[in-house]
């Protein structure tokens, strides 16, 4: 808990306080050069305290806006210092003079942040199709098409009609299998919206059906006032023909085996099965697919004989630079990875979480082409 408060409360507040100090001092020097020292100190102190307070809750939208603004301001300070170092007292051109004016008066971070967040709002409202082509050396009978949908967080951020449109689009893909990899709903989802989203997703046509694993938000564990019970969630899922896999595995046709794990966050309390336990009696001659909301335990999955791990949860960072920092700390953040003989696909999700902006990656559904035949087969795993 102490580490959580340090990373998500103390550090953002401290960063905001320091950056706002330099920003306000620069702006006052431009607009109020004759302001008395005591007045400048009072205004600067008030700005520092206000920005630190706004950013003490990292997960709020207002904190994200302020942090983006101050990060841009800091970047402008560094760029200005670099230009002064390079140019010295040489005459600057008009472009640099204009940029310097925007910098000194404080408008540059306002304009840049507004542009970034406008893009982020636009980016949140569109969903793209992302495709991966996966080959295998296993002697299986045909090629398959798999669709992965994760992190819809339905009823909170995105346009409701967009999911319905994409569900029709996905049906047109004629998939063999659809996997819902968790966080389809969340704490902000009403019971009516919960029932609607599974009705929409259950309408997707596929050869082997629609399968679902729970995410860390689906059962609304982070609120004292859930809008539906766990039993109501499970009943709504099953009523729409969707099959729940929670530490269970099923054989599909002659070639595929799909396993789904209990979510890692909940599993730490309930004791979820390990990949080895889950696949102990599985036919490893089949192509083994593991659905797990969070992209964790890659080595364990590879050792257990998983050929393809499907996950979401990360949102690809959603707000820059969260994803970049996650990658630096070793998190499987977005895209395709390999661990031994296991391919791992981490989706950025159908929508975002918490903030109505996405400045990192995009919203998506994922199509995986499993190519078992010799024609057009990608190179096998080394």
Helices and strands as residue ranges (DSSP letters): H 2-5, I 6-10, H 11-31, H 37-54, H 61-87, H 94-105, H 107-124, E 127-135, E 144-149, H 160-172, E 177-180, H 191-202, E 210-212, H 230-239, E 242-244, E 248-252, E 256-260, H 264-270, H 275-278, E 287-294, H 298-303, E 308-312, G 315-317, H 322-328, E 335-339, E 342-346, E 363-371
